[in-house]
Amino acid sequence: MKQRLLDTLQSGYTEPFRDNIWGHIYMTPEIAALCRSAAFNRLHHIRQLGPTYLVYPGATHSRAAHSIGVYHIAKKLIAHLIERGAEEYMSPQGLFSFLCAALLHDIGHFPYTHSLKDLPLEEHEVLTGRLILSEDLKVLVGHTDADPYMTAAIVDHSMPTGENEEIAFYRHLLSGVLDPDKLDYLNRDAYHCGVPYGSQDIDFTLSRLYPDKKYGLLIDTKGIPNVEAILFSKYLMYRSVYWHREVRSATAMIKKCIKRGLSAGSLYPDELYNLDDSSLFARLAQLDQDSSQIATMVKNGHLWPSILEIPLDIDKNNLQIDWETREKLEQRLAELLSANLGLPVSVDQFILDIPEPISFETELILYDSGQPFLKGPTVFTRETMNSFTRILRVIRLFAMPDLYTQIRASNRIKEVLRNTDNWLHL
């Protein structure tokens, strides 16, 4: 079986794709056909980092390029694991299903990066699974010798696996501490943003991995510095790029106008699925004047400034980050600002941005000792991970320029806002 699986990874890969990060990436003609499907082609029109190009002008790379990179790393990863015994719980059909899942893992992704995250919409992994099982893609996936259901279930963890233990193994590989998704996006995003934080030694990292039926991957102690580099790189990329103040402003503004449309009944969730960046802005331009104006401002790079930034004290605030909570807090802020400014302030004039939870995955087991990664010879601890989260999760108040000017002119109002006991509780 081992040689059969290795032959499966080496024969028939005649279709080259030239990637600016990984060089030549080869696919079989059948896998390459997936890249010409309508569902995959939509990814060429979705920027991987959404509004980040407003801060880092080079960050215009697409989710399609990222997806091809994930496929490339997944192929290298699985080849390495087969050499170390993974053939015991793999099949040729499962292998192709894993490669197709890696390539197609983002086809259900929303446009404009994570601007639609935490809105009352379906998870993009669920949408991905549904698209893979749609008639057109189901046929194309089948032509690759993959199983369409298995491919969809590797991405969408809500799908039942029945007695197929192979699916659980591939899920661990595609979503975890050292998954191909993370290994590609950290390198790719850092390269296009022109920052040094995300660069990873992929080949050495893969060389320190071992397959495990229960956990998916084990890593030996020589690979610990690579895991540390990935964890710290993720922290730095979030701090400097993904959650940059202006990126958060653009994202919050788009969320606000979408939520307004959903609440008013002028926009429906189904309309937001399968859009790309351009068609999203075209649809938002059809909303009410205030909402469409917010979207136009983002499109033109005119972002609301931040008037308040305070750390989110998780232990003290313990906020459940949902839209109902945000709306209650924003209404309380509107009343507070109105009372202190002596002028009516509407919730339409500002945005309370509360970052969603972020995880730094460390659930790796050490091959040498069987101990968890955090109990090995590493400088990282659970407290380190919590410190990363505390530093990154900053509550910001973005305000329309006129309101921003009024608040900035009054030290008293700024002091009232900084005292979170006045408003940051339920």
Residue pairs with C-beta under 8 A, 6 or more apart in sequence:
1 87
1 90
2 82
2 87
4 92
5 82
5 87
5 90
5 92
5 95
6 79
6 82
6 83
8 92
8 95
8 96
9 75
9 78
9 79
9 82
9 95
12 28
12 29
13 26
13 27
13 28
14 26
14 28
14 29
15 26
15 27
15 28
15 29
15 31
15 32
16 24
16 25
16 26
17 24
17 25
17 26
17 27
17 32
17 35
17 68
18 24
18 25
19 25
19 65
19 68
19 69
19 72
20 65
20 191
21 69
21 184
21 187
21 188
21 191
22 69
22 72
22 73
25 68
25 69
25 71
25 72
27 35
27 71
28 144
30 140
30 143
30 144
30 145
31 71
31 96
31 99
31 100
31 103
31 144
33 140
33 143
34 40
34 100
34 103
34 104
34 137
34 140
34 141
34 144
35 41
35 64
35 68
35 103
37 136
37 137
37 140
38 136
39 104
39 107
39 131
39 134
39 136
39 137
39 274
40 64
40 67
40 103
40 104
40 107
41 64
42 107
42 274
42 276
43 62
43 63
43 64
43 67
43 106
43 107
43 109
44 62
44 63
44 64
45 62
45 276
45 277
45 278
46 62
46 63
46 64
46 109
46 111
46 112
46 276
46 277
47 53
47 59
47 60
47 61
47 62
47 63
47 112
47 113
47 277
48 59
48 61
48 62
48 63
48 65
48 66
48 113
48 185
48 188
48 189
48 192
49 56
49 59
49 61
49 113
49 189
49 192
49 193
49 241
49 242
49 247
50 111
50 112
50 113
50 114
50 115
50 247
50 250
50 251
50 277
51 112
51 113
51 115
51 246
51 247
51 250
51 251
51 254
51 298
52 59
52 113
52 193
52 241
52 242
52 244
52 247
53 59
53 60
54 246
54 247
54 250
54 301
54 303
55 241
55 244
55 246
55 247
56 192
56 193
56 194
56 195
56 241
58 192
58 193
58 194
59 189
59 192
59 193
59 241
60 192
61 188
61 189
61 192
63 106
63 109
65 188
66 106
66 184
66 185
66 188
67 102
67 103
67 104
67 105
67 106
67 107
68 103
69 184
69 187
69 188
70 102
70 103
70 105
70 106
70 180
70 181
70 184
71 99
71 102
71 103
71 180
72 184
73 102
73 180
73 183
73 184
73 202
74 98
74 99
74 102
74 173
74 174
74 180
75 99
75 102
76 202
76 203
76 206
77 173
77 180
77 206
77 209
78 86
78 95
78 98
78 99
78 173
80 206
80 207
80 209
81 173
81 209
81 210
81 211
81 217
82 90
84 209
84 210
84 211
85 210
85 211
86 169
86 211
88 213
89 165
89 166
89 169
89 211
89 213
90 166
90 169
91 166
92 145
93 145
93 146
93 147
93 150
94 147
94 150
94 166
94 167
94 170
96 144
96 145
96 146
97 146
97 147
97 150
97 151
97 154
97 170
98 154
98 170
98 173
98 174
99 144
99 146
100 132
100 141
100 144
100 146
100 151
101 151
101 152
101 154
101 155
101 170
101 174
102 174
102 180
104 128
104 131
104 132
104 137
104 141
104 151
104 155
105 125
105 128
105 155
105 174
105 181
106 124
106 128
107 128
107 131
107 132
107 137
108 124
108 125
108 126
108 127
108 128
108 129
108 130
108 131
108 273
109 124
109 127
109 128
110 116
110 117
110 121
110 124
110 272
110 273
110 275
111 275
111 276
111 277
111 279
111 280
112 251
112 254
112 277
112 280
113 251
114 251
115 250
115 251
115 254
115 255
115 258
116 254
116 255
116 258
116 272
117 356
118 255
118 321
118 322
118 323
118 356
119 255
119 258
119 259
119 262
119 323
120 262
120 269
120 323
121 269
121 272
121 273
122 269
122 273
123 158
125 155
125 156
125 157
125 158
126 156
126 158
127 273
128 152
128 155
128 156
129 152
129 153
129 155
129 156
129 158
129 159
130 152
130 156
131 137
132 138
132 141
132 148
132 151
132 152
132 155
133 148
133 149
133 152
137 148
138 148
141 147
141 148
141 151
142 148
149 159
150 164
150 166
150 167
152 159
153 159
153 160
153 161
153 164
153 167
154 167
154 170
154 171
154 174
155 174
157 171
157 175
161 167
161 168
165 213
169 211
169 213
169 216
171 216
172 215
172 216
172 217
173 179
173 180
173 216
173 217
174 180
174 181
175 181
176 216
176 217
176 361
176 363
176 364
177 217
177 227
177 230
177 361
177 362
177 363
177 364
177 373
178 205
178 209
178 217
178 219
178 227
178 230
178 364
182 230
182 234
183 200
183 202
183 205
183 230
185 198
186 198
186 199
186 200
186 230
186 233
186 234
186 237
187 198
187 199
187 200
187 202
188 198
189 198
189 237
189 241
189 242
190 196
190 197
190 198
190 199
190 233
190 237
190 241
191 198
191 199
193 241
195 237
195 240
195 241
197 233
197 236
197 237
197 240
197 241
198 233
198 236
198 237
199 233
200 226
200 229
200 230
200 233
201 226
201 229
204 223
204 226
205 223
205 226
205 230
207 223
208 219
208 220
208 222
208 223
208 226
209 217
209 218
209 219
209 223
210 217
210 218
210 219
210 220
210 367
211 217
211 218
212 218
212 365
215 363
215 364
215 365
217 364
218 364
218 365
218 366
218 367
219 227
219 364
219 365
219 366
219 367
219 373
220 366
220 367
220 368
221 366
221 368
221 369
221 376
221 377
224 366
224 373
224 376
224 377
224 378
227 362
227 364
227 373
227 378
228 378
228 379
228 380
231 360
231 362
231 380
231 385
231 388
234 360
235 360
235 388
235 392
238 358
238 392
239 391
239 392
241 247
243 355
243 392
243 394
245 306
245 309
245 396
246 303
248 353
248 355
248 396
248 398
249 303
249 304
249 305
249 306
249 351
249 353
249 396
249 398
250 298
250 303
252 304
252 351
252 353
252 396
252 398
253 294
253 295
253 297
253 298
253 303
253 304
253 351
253 398
254 284
254 294
254 295
254 298
256 291
256 294
256 351
257 284
257 287
257 291
257 292
257 294
257 295
258 267
258 272
258 284
259 323
260 287
260 288
260 290
260 291
261 267
261 284
261 287
261 288
261 291
262 268
262 269
264 287
264 288
266 287
266 288
267 283
267 287
271 283
272 280
272 283
275 283
281 295
281 299
284 291
284 292
284 295
285 292
285 295
285 296
286 292
287 295
290 348
297 303
297 304
303 398
304 350
304 351
304 398
304 399
304 400
304 401
304 404
305 398
305 399
305 401
305 404
306 396
306 397
306 398
307 350
307 397
307 398
307 399
307 403
307 404
307 407
307 408
307 414
307 417
308 395
308 396
308 397
308 414
308 417
308 418
309 394
309 395
309 396
309 397
310 394
310 395
310 418
310 420
311 390
311 391
311 393
311 394
311 395
312 319
312 354
312 355
312 390
312 393
312 394
312 395
314 389
314 390
314 393
317 420
317 424
317 425
319 325
319 354
319 424
319 426
321 354
321 355
321 356
321 357
325 354
325 426
326 352
326 354
327 347
328 426
329 352
329 354
329 423
329 424
329 426
330 347
330 350
330 351
330 352
331 347
332 423
333 347
333 350
333 352
333 397
333 417
333 423
334 345
334 346
334 347
334 349
334 350
336 416
336 417
336 422
336 423
337 345
337 350
337 403
337 407
337 413
338 344
338 345
340 410
340 412
340 413
340 416
341 406
341 407
341 410
341 413
343 406
345 403
349 399
349 400
349 402
349 403
350 397
350 398
350 399
350 400
350 403
351 397
351 398
351 399
352 395
352 396
352 397
353 395
353 396
353 397
353 398
354 395
355 392
355 393
355 394
355 395
357 389
357 393
358 389
358 392
358 393
360 385
360 388
360 389
362 372
362 373
362 374
362 380
362 385
363 372
363 373
364 372
364 373
365 371
365 372
365 373
366 372
366 373
366 376
369 376
373 380
374 380
374 381
374 382
395 424
397 417
399 407
407 413
407 414
407 417
408 414
416 422
417 423
